[in-house]
Amino acid sequence: MRSGLSAAAVFSSLCVASLVVGPAGAGQSRRPDPPPVNVDISQRHTNESEEAIAVNPTNPQNIVMVSNVDVPAAGMFEGVSFDGGQTWTTKLIGNNDNLGDACCDPSLSFDNYGNLFLAYLFNVEDTLPIALSTDGGLNFHLIANIPGIGKRNGKGAQEKGLFRFVDQPTITAAEGEVWAVVNVGGPIGAFGARVSGLGQVGDFSTAEVVPGTNNCTYGDVAIGPAGQVMQVCTLTESGQGGGKLFVNIDPDGLGPAGFGDRVFAADTHVGGFDFIPPQPDRSVDAEPGLAWDRSGGPHNGRVYLVYTLEQKNESDNTDIFVRYSDDGGATWSAPVRVNDDSTANSQFLPKISLDPTTAHIAVVWYDARNDLGSGGAGDTDGVPNDDAQFWGAFSNDGQTFSSNIQISTGTSNSHDAHNGIDYGDYSGLSFFGGIAHPAWADNANSTGNNPDGTLHQLDVYTAAVSAP
């Protein structure tokens, strides 16, 4: 997220009962295995955070990760692996090269042709750049630089125009389409293009904003098995309480129908900027994410929604929940709590991904459950709930989840990184072939090769996490 963006409005959610749901993994024995092998991708001075990661379905050994950097002012950090994430070739991109003056907020998606799409933000320009790689992330080139909305759902010419600002774009590709959504200065803009082969990408539409999304932000986008498109976003953009998630559906993707009216999906109690002890400088949002089953299996067409819920406003007891819809987002299941701890500590910044080879889902998040302020492996400073590890869980249906898995081998403290945005606004995850590949910001130096040392600047870490 760009720093310095002012909140557009405040939306208060009143008279919402606190929701407490037992964890899906309750009663199951905790996985006895140690954390998976951690790999420090960046091994670089200064901070890297806000990670996007993608596995190439045409060559699952090919994995690409892109993140923010705090130095230099223009640029993003990229890592490319061709051995399943064991070793990485790294460089800066968008440092006034052919991708321009990249600021931040990368989002990545491979499609079934091997096209790798990258959306991000510029340092200065309020446009949406989209880049393409056809060689597994080794090289990118710009294919679009969207400056505004051509028309807004057929309304008058006064609704046309350039973006007021842009924030936190998300891109996804599947079913012969690629779609990006982004906050364009109040509403959410959605932009799609047809894809017919490797390097064969049509022009992006600039025809509409998503109805009912003023002051709705921090969202995600997913493509369904028939090419339909769903976006989710968070209302409000500011404040530490309230918070509602809404979805909109475009039933025919690149067809003429466009996005329909918004549908309520969940309360969050998080708001837009909820300050919690392990994320004290940046704060967190509910960080909703979508994953749509296109596998052709028993839950084909089911779309999953992950988000953060604060059990009581300003309690800092934030948990990770999943709901699903079998009717294209018209109705949603009861929420299932994914984290299986019994503490009142914080879990935050979740990410969800669906494995197209198994139709199972993986969910990962930052987790302060082991920081009770009493020392030990989960506590760096004797203060409760201000340190975090990285955890995850798996499910084959969104109704029950595996016992939680500690993914990070070390414990981090974001405030010690002096990053300004702590761990950032999101983490990364790509799940393919039964192996989840998360990417997260970490200053534990558990691998001993962070050049800034332990509990200083953040590096980007990953691991290959096998589903149980």
PLY file of the C-alpha trace (Angstrom):
ply
format ascii 1.0
element vertex 468
property float x
property float y
property float z
element edge 467
property int vertex1
property int vertex2
end_header
0.00 0.00 0.00
1.20 3.51 -0.73
1.86 5.41 2.45
0.17 8.72 3.01
-3.20 7.93 1.40
-5.96 9.56 3.41
-9.08 7.61 4.25
-12.01 8.59 2.07
-14.79 7.95 4.54
-15.68 6.29 7.80
-18.36 3.61 7.99
-19.48 2.42 11.43
-21.11 -0.97 11.88
-23.61 -0.73 14.73
-25.40 -3.33 16.77
-23.32 -6.25 15.52
-23.06 -9.11 17.98
-19.63 -10.51 18.72
-19.20 -13.81 16.89
-17.33 -16.61 18.60
-17.01 -19.89 16.74
-14.89 -22.82 17.85
-11.89 -23.74 15.71
-12.45 -26.33 13.01
-9.43 -28.29 14.21
-10.61 -28.55 17.83
-10.26 -32.05 19.20
-7.64 -33.05 16.64
-4.10 -33.85 17.74
-1.54 -31.20 16.90
0.73 -32.07 14.00
3.93 -33.40 15.62
6.23 -32.56 12.72
8.67 -29.66 13.10
8.23 -26.61 10.84
9.25 -27.14 7.22
12.64 -25.99 5.99
12.67 -22.21 5.75
14.43 -20.37 2.91
15.42 -16.70 3.05
14.71 -15.57 -0.51
15.92 -12.00 -0.28
19.05 -12.09 1.96
19.25 -8.34 1.46
19.98 -5.29 3.58
16.95 -3.12 4.44
13.33 -4.27 4.49
11.30 -6.39 2.10
7.59 -6.95 2.75
4.18 -7.33 1.08
4.87 -10.46 -0.91
3.22 -12.00 -3.96
4.17 -15.54 -5.01
3.03 -17.76 -7.88
3.71 -21.33 -9.05
3.84 -22.00 -12.79
1.28 -24.76 -13.57
3.16 -25.67 -16.75
6.35 -26.22 -14.69
5.66 -26.40 -10.93
9.38 -26.19 -10.19
9.17 -22.59 -11.47
8.13 -20.23 -8.67
8.24 -16.42 -8.74
8.07 -14.00 -5.81
7.88 -10.19 -5.91
7.82 -7.87 -2.87
8.11 -4.27 -1.77
11.44 -2.77 -0.77
11.99 0.28 1.39
15.27 1.16 -0.36
15.62 2.39 -3.10
12.60 4.62 -3.57
11.77 3.06 -6.94
11.87 -0.69 -7.28
10.52 -4.07 -6.22
12.42 -7.19 -5.22
12.01 -10.28 -7.41
13.07 -13.86 -6.82
12.81 -16.64 -9.43
13.26 -20.33 -8.69
13.41 -23.30 -11.07
13.93 -25.96 -8.39
10.71 -25.73 -6.38
11.86 -22.87 -4.16
15.12 -24.33 -2.87
17.34 -21.73 -4.57
16.51 -18.32 -6.02
17.90 -15.88 -8.57
17.13 -12.37 -7.35
17.16 -8.80 -8.63
15.40 -5.46 -8.41
12.76 -4.71 -11.02
10.78 -1.55 -11.63
13.78 0.53 -10.57
13.28 2.93 -13.49
13.83 0.10 -15.94
11.32 -0.92 -18.62
8.68 -1.33 -15.86
9.03 2.30 -14.79
9.30 3.69 -11.26
7.61 0.92 -9.29
6.39 1.82 -5.85
4.87 -1.27 -4.27
1.83 -3.56 -3.89
2.82 -6.36 -6.29
0.31 -9.04 -7.26
1.18 -12.11 -9.38
-0.77 -14.78 -11.24
0.22 -17.55 -13.66
-2.35 -18.93 -16.09
-2.55 -22.39 -17.67
-0.53 -21.22 -20.69
2.42 -20.19 -18.53
1.74 -16.46 -18.80
2.78 -14.65 -15.62
0.91 -11.41 -14.94
2.18 -8.73 -12.55
0.14 -5.78 -11.28
1.72 -3.10 -9.10
1.77 0.64 -8.42
4.01 3.43 -9.63
5.74 5.87 -7.30
4.18 8.95 -8.85
1.64 8.14 -11.56
-1.94 7.32 -10.49
-2.35 4.61 -13.11
-2.52 0.80 -13.03
0.47 -0.85 -14.73
0.19 -4.52 -15.74
3.24 -6.47 -16.90
3.64 -9.89 -18.54
6.37 -12.53 -18.47
6.40 -15.48 -20.86
9.67 -16.99 -19.60
8.84 -17.91 -16.03
9.52 -14.51 -14.51
12.99 -13.95 -15.92
11.81 -10.94 -17.92
8.72 -8.72 -17.78
7.34 -6.11 -20.14
4.41 -3.73 -19.75
1.27 -4.74 -21.61
-1.09 -2.14 -20.10
-0.98 1.13 -18.20
-4.58 1.92 -17.36
-5.15 5.60 -16.53
-8.87 5.70 -15.81
-12.39 4.51 -16.44
-13.78 4.78 -19.95
-17.34 4.74 -18.66
-18.91 3.87 -15.37
-21.62 1.26 -15.85
-23.22 3.20 -18.65
-23.84 6.34 -16.59
-23.29 9.86 -17.78
-20.12 11.36 -19.15
-19.54 13.17 -15.85
-18.71 9.77 -14.35
-15.83 9.19 -16.75
-12.30 10.16 -15.95
-8.86 9.51 -14.56
-8.22 7.73 -11.29
-8.06 9.97 -8.20
-5.51 7.55 -6.76
-4.81 3.83 -6.92
-4.21 1.36 -4.11
-3.60 -2.37 -3.56
-4.29 -3.95 -6.95
-4.91 -7.69 -7.27
-4.60 -9.71 -10.48
-5.72 -13.25 -11.34
-5.79 -15.31 -14.53
-7.78 -18.41 -15.52
-10.33 -19.73 -18.02
-8.86 -17.69 -20.89
-9.18 -14.42 -18.97
-7.08 -12.14 -16.79
-8.69 -9.69 -14.35
-7.32 -6.95 -12.12
-9.17 -5.01 -9.44
-7.91 -1.89 -7.69
-9.21 0.93 -5.51
-9.35 3.85 -7.93
-9.98 6.64 -5.46
-13.26 5.64 -3.85
-14.80 2.79 -5.84
-13.21 -0.45 -7.05
-12.24 -0.58 -10.72
-12.24 -3.94 -12.53
-10.33 -4.56 -15.76
-10.35 -7.76 -17.80
-8.68 -9.06 -20.96
-8.98 -12.19 -23.06
-6.03 -14.62 -23.17
-5.69 -17.16 -26.00
-2.16 -18.53 -25.57
1.35 -17.83 -24.37
1.91 -14.13 -24.89
-1.50 -13.78 -26.55
-3.30 -11.19 -24.40
-5.99 -8.85 -25.66
-6.68 -5.28 -24.62
-7.93 -4.65 -21.10
-11.47 -3.34 -20.78
-11.90 -0.01 -19.02
-15.66 -0.05 -19.08
-16.82 -0.01 -15.48
-16.36 0.41 -11.80
-17.93 -2.14 -9.48
-21.35 -0.97 -8.21
-21.71 -0.06 -4.55
-17.98 -0.02 -3.79
-17.38 3.60 -2.82
-15.00 3.59 0.17
-14.63 -0.19 -0.24
-11.05 -1.36 -0.50
-8.40 -3.99 0.43
-9.99 -6.61 -1.81
-9.40 -9.61 -4.02
-10.67 -11.09 -7.29
-11.35 -14.65 -8.48
-12.48 -16.33 -11.70
-15.06 -19.13 -11.68
-15.34 -22.29 -13.78
-17.62 -20.64 -16.35
-15.49 -17.51 -16.64
-17.60 -15.55 -14.17
-15.75 -13.08 -11.95
-16.14 -12.18 -8.26
-14.55 -9.35 -6.35
-14.57 -8.83 -2.58
-13.73 -5.63 -0.72
-13.83 -4.16 2.76
-16.09 -1.33 3.85
-14.78 0.83 5.58
-11.50 2.32 4.53
-10.76 3.86 7.94
-11.33 3.38 11.63
-10.59 0.56 14.05
-14.11 -0.80 14.48
-16.98 -1.99 12.36
-16.07 -3.36 8.98
-18.15 -5.34 6.48
-17.21 -7.49 3.51
-19.18 -7.28 0.27
-18.88 -9.24 -2.96
-19.98 -8.42 -6.50
-20.41 -10.92 -9.34
-19.93 -10.48 -13.06
-21.83 -13.53 -14.36
-20.25 -13.61 -17.82
-16.76 -12.25 -17.25
-15.74 -10.53 -20.45
-19.31 -10.61 -21.74
-21.71 -7.65 -21.72
-23.42 -8.23 -18.36
-21.00 -6.39 -16.02
-20.84 -6.59 -12.25
-24.09 -6.80 -10.30
-25.06 -5.15 -7.04
-23.03 -5.87 -3.96
-23.91 -8.75 -1.63
-23.09 -8.74 2.07
-20.74 -11.58 3.05
-19.40 -11.02 6.59
-18.80 -8.65 9.49
-15.19 -8.26 10.60
-15.05 -5.77 13.52
-11.64 -4.83 12.11
-12.36 -1.67 10.14
-9.72 -0.33 7.82
-6.85 0.49 10.16
-6.94 -1.67 13.29
-3.79 -1.30 15.38
-2.79 -4.50 17.14
0.36 -5.18 19.23
2.17 -7.30 16.61
1.40 -4.74 13.87
1.63 -1.50 15.89
2.80 0.98 13.27
0.90 0.00 10.13
-2.24 -1.62 11.63
-4.23 -4.35 9.84
-7.36 -4.66 7.77
-9.52 -7.78 7.47
-7.54 -8.67 4.30
-10.27 -10.75 2.61
-9.22 -13.27 -0.02
-11.05 -15.47 -2.53
-10.38 -18.90 -4.02
-12.78 -20.41 -6.59
-12.88 -24.15 -7.27
-12.59 -24.80 -11.03
-11.33 -28.39 -10.62
-14.41 -30.22 -11.88
-14.43 -32.18 -8.59
-17.18 -32.60 -5.99
-17.07 -28.93 -4.94
-16.65 -27.47 -8.42
-18.03 -23.92 -8.39
-17.55 -23.45 -4.63
-15.90 -20.14 -3.82
-14.05 -19.68 -0.54
-13.65 -16.43 1.40
-10.97 -15.92 4.06
-10.85 -12.91 6.36
-9.86 -11.62 9.79
-12.46 -11.17 12.55
-11.83 -9.30 15.77
-13.96 -11.04 18.39
-14.68 -7.77 20.19
-13.81 -4.31 18.97
-10.39 -3.25 20.25
-9.80 -6.58 22.01
-6.81 -7.44 19.76
-8.25 -10.97 19.74
-8.25 -11.37 15.98
-8.90 -14.76 14.39
-8.90 -16.16 10.86
-12.23 -17.35 9.42
-13.37 -19.02 6.20
-16.84 -19.07 4.63
-17.88 -20.56 1.30
-20.63 -20.13 -1.25
-22.07 -22.77 -3.58
-24.38 -20.37 -5.41
-21.98 -17.85 -6.88
-21.83 -15.60 -3.83
-25.58 -15.12 -3.37
-25.44 -16.79 0.07
-22.59 -17.79 2.35
-22.00 -20.62 4.79
-21.55 -20.19 8.52
-18.00 -19.09 9.40
-15.36 -21.62 10.44
-12.43 -20.51 12.57
-9.17 -21.71 11.05
-6.66 -20.98 13.84
-6.99 -23.67 16.53
-5.26 -21.95 19.47
-7.01 -21.24 22.76
-5.39 -17.84 23.38
-6.81 -14.34 22.98
-3.73 -13.27 20.99
-3.71 -11.92 17.44
-3.86 -13.80 14.15
-3.81 -11.52 11.11
-3.09 -10.91 7.40
-4.44 -14.21 6.04
-3.98 -15.54 2.51
-5.89 -18.35 0.78
-5.02 -20.46 -2.27
-6.72 -23.42 -3.96
-4.73 -26.30 -5.44
-6.23 -26.94 -8.91
-4.84 -30.50 -8.91
-6.67 -31.55 -5.71
-9.30 -28.82 -5.13
-8.02 -28.51 -1.55
-7.37 -25.11 -0.01
-4.48 -23.77 2.06
-4.71 -20.79 4.41
-1.72 -19.01 5.98
-1.39 -16.08 8.41
0.80 -14.29 10.95
0.18 -15.66 14.45
1.07 -14.38 17.95
-0.34 -17.39 19.86
3.03 -18.35 21.34
3.86 -14.87 22.63
2.56 -14.92 26.19
5.23 -12.51 27.40
6.80 -15.17 29.57
9.85 -16.03 27.48
10.36 -19.06 25.33
10.52 -19.57 21.60
7.49 -17.40 20.82
8.57 -14.35 22.83
11.46 -12.02 21.97
11.04 -9.25 24.54
8.90 -10.28 27.53
5.89 -8.37 26.20
2.80 -10.45 25.35
1.22 -10.50 21.88
3.74 -8.29 20.08
5.78 -11.04 18.37
4.58 -13.27 15.54
5.27 -16.51 13.75
3.84 -17.69 10.44
1.26 -20.51 10.53
-1.07 -22.37 8.16
-3.74 -25.04 7.74
-5.38 -27.11 4.99
-8.93 -28.18 4.13
-10.65 -30.20 1.42
-14.05 -28.53 1.81
-13.84 -25.34 3.91
-15.84 -27.00 6.69
-13.03 -28.65 8.65
-9.35 -27.78 8.74
-6.21 -29.68 9.60
-4.43 -29.02 12.86
-2.48 -25.80 12.47
1.11 -25.99 11.25
3.85 -23.64 12.38
5.59 -22.69 9.14
8.23 -20.21 10.29
11.03 -21.71 12.33
11.69 -18.41 14.11
9.76 -15.62 15.83
9.70 -12.08 14.43
8.99 -8.62 15.80
7.81 -6.15 13.17
8.39 -3.02 15.24
12.08 -3.91 15.55
12.35 -3.76 11.74
11.56 -0.01 11.63
9.83 -0.69 8.33
7.08 1.89 8.74
4.52 -0.63 7.48
5.53 -3.49 9.82
4.94 -6.78 7.95
3.00 -4.85 5.30
-0.64 -5.24 4.32
-0.53 -8.82 3.07
1.47 -12.01 2.67
1.76 -14.40 -0.29
0.61 -17.96 -1.01
0.44 -20.30 -4.00
-0.78 -23.92 -3.62
-0.16 -26.45 -6.39
0.46 -30.20 -6.61
-0.16 -30.77 -2.92
2.52 -28.29 -1.84
1.79 -24.82 -0.46
4.39 -22.13 -1.13
3.87 -19.18 1.22
5.93 -15.99 1.30
6.14 -13.83 4.40
8.23 -11.05 5.99
10.53 -12.34 8.76
13.31 -10.87 10.89
13.93 -13.89 13.14
17.03 -14.75 11.10
16.32 -18.42 11.75
18.38 -19.40 8.71
21.34 -17.25 9.78
21.70 -15.43 6.44
19.78 -12.19 6.95
22.57 -9.63 6.45
20.89 -7.29 8.93
21.03 -9.90 11.69
18.37 -11.00 14.15
15.34 -8.80 14.95
16.41 -6.03 12.62
15.23 -5.54 9.02
12.80 -7.96 7.38
13.70 -10.49 4.70
11.23 -12.47 2.59
11.02 -16.12 3.61
9.35 -19.12 2.02
8.92 -22.86 2.60
7.51 -25.86 0.76
4.64 -27.04 2.98
3.17 -30.43 2.07
-0.54 -30.88 2.68
-1.33 -33.61 5.23
0 1
1 2
2 3
3 4
4 5
5 6
6 7
7 8
8 9
9 10
10 11
11 12
12 13
13 14
14 15
15 16
16 17
17 18
18 19
19 20
20 21
21 22
22 23
23 24
24 25
25 26
26 27
27 28
28 29
29 30
30 31
31 32
32 33
33 34
34 35
35 36
36 37
37 38
38 39
39 40
40 41
41 42
42 43
43 44
44 45
45 46
46 47
47 48
48 49
49 50
50 51
51 52
52 53
53 54
54 55
55 56
56 57
57 58
58 59
59 60
60 61
61 62
62 63
63 64
64 65
65 66
66 67
67 68
68 69
69 70
70 71
71 72
72 73
73 74
74 75
75 76
76 77
77 78
78 79
79 80
80 81
81 82
82 83
83 84
84 85
85 86
86 87
87 88
88 89
89 90
90 91
91 92
92 93
93 94
94 95
95 96
96 97
97 98
98 99
99 100
100 101
101 102
102 103
103 104
104 105
105 106
106 107
107 108
108 109
109 110
110 111
111 112
112 113
113 114
114 115
115 116
116 117
117 118
118 119
119 120
120 121
121 122
122 123
123 124
124 125
125 126
126 127
127 128
128 129
129 130
130 131
131 132
132 133
133 134
134 135
135 136
136 137
137 138
138 139
139 140
140 141
141 142
142 143
143 144
144 145
145 146
146 147
147 148
148 149
149 150
150 151
151 152
152 153
153 154
154 155
155 156
156 157
157 158
158 159
159 160
160 161
161 162
162 163
163 164
164 165
165 166
166 167
167 168
168 169
169 170
170 171
171 172
172 173
173 174
174 175
175 176
176 177
177 178
178 179
179 180
180 181
181 182
182 183
183 184
184 185
185 186
186 187
187 188
188 189
189 190
190 191
191 192
192 193
193 194
194 195
195 196
196 197
197 198
198 199
199 200
200 201
201 202
202 203
203 204
204 205
205 206
206 207
207 208
208 209
209 210
210 211
211 212
212 213
213 214
214 215
215 216
216 217
217 218
218 219
219 220
220 221
221 222
222 223
223 224
224 225
225 226
226 227
227 228
228 229
229 230
230 231
231 232
232 233
233 234
234 235
235 236
236 237
237 238
238 239
239 240
240 241
241 242
242 243
243 244
244 245
245 246
246 247
247 248
248 249
249 250
250 251
251 252
252 253
253 254
254 255
255 256
256 257
257 258
258 259
259 260
260 261
261 262
262 263
263 264
264 265
265 266
266 267
267 268
268 269
269 270
270 271
271 272
272 273
273 274
274 275
275 276
276 277
277 278
278 279
279 280
280 281
281 282
282 283
283 284
284 285
285 286
286 287
287 288
288 289
289 290
290 291
291 292
292 293
293 294
294 295
295 296
296 297
297 298
298 299
299 300
300 301
301 302
302 303
303 304
304 305
305 306
306 307
307 308
308 309
309 310
310 311
311 312
312 313
313 314
314 315
315 316
316 317
317 318
318 319
319 320
320 321
321 322
322 323
323 324
324 325
325 326
326 327
327 328
328 329
329 330
330 331
331 332
332 333
333 334
334 335
335 336
336 337
337 338
338 339
339 340
340 341
341 342
342 343
343 344
344 345
345 346
346 347
347 348
348 349
349 350
350 351
351 352
352 353
353 354
354 355
355 356
356 357
357 358
358 359
359 360
360 361
361 362
362 363
363 364
364 365
365 366
366 367
367 368
368 369
369 370
370 371
371 372
372 373
373 374
374 375
375 376
376 377
377 378
378 379
379 380
380 381
381 382
382 383
383 384
384 385
385 386
386 387
387 388
388 389
389 390
390 391
391 392
392 393
393 394
394 395
395 396
396 397
397 398
398 399
399 400
400 401
401 402
402 403
403 404
404 405
405 406
406 407
407 408
408 409
409 410
410 411
411 412
412 413
413 414
414 415
415 416
416 417
417 418
418 419
419 420
420 421
421 422
422 423
423 424
424 425
425 426
426 427
427 428
428 429
429 430
430 431
431 432
432 433
433 434
434 435
435 436
436 437
437 438
438 439
439 440
440 441
441 442
442 443
443 444
444 445
445 446
446 447
447 448
448 449
449 450
450 451
451 452
452 453
453 454
454 455
455 456
456 457
457 458
458 459
459 460
460 461
461 462
462 463
463 464
464 465
465 466
466 467
